[in-house]
Amino acid sequence: MEIEILIQKINSEYIWDKKPVFCFTSDVDWASEDVMKEYFKIIKPFNIKPTLFLTHHSDIIEENYLAVFNKVVGSLQNIASCLNMETRLKK
């Protein structure tokens, strides 16, 4: 990256320069599908884009998170799950 571009990016104005920005994370921790439905029902009206820490597969997460935000996710279970999820999402 050229130094001019880097300086331009450093001097750019960002949303957090004007108003507070919050990071919202959630550890799914084997939550049931009913719990995940309720979770997304609560956060959707606020347009919250959470970072989810996954422990298992969930159709509700795929419908409400992966499809909406088009995120690549990994599992806290093991690296094989991360690789499988990433491969599936690229298709």
Secondary structure by P-SEA (a helix, b strand, c coil): ccaaaaaaaaacccccccbbbbbbbbccccccaaaaaaaaaaacccccccccccccccaaaaaccccccbbbbbbcccaaaaaaaaaaaac
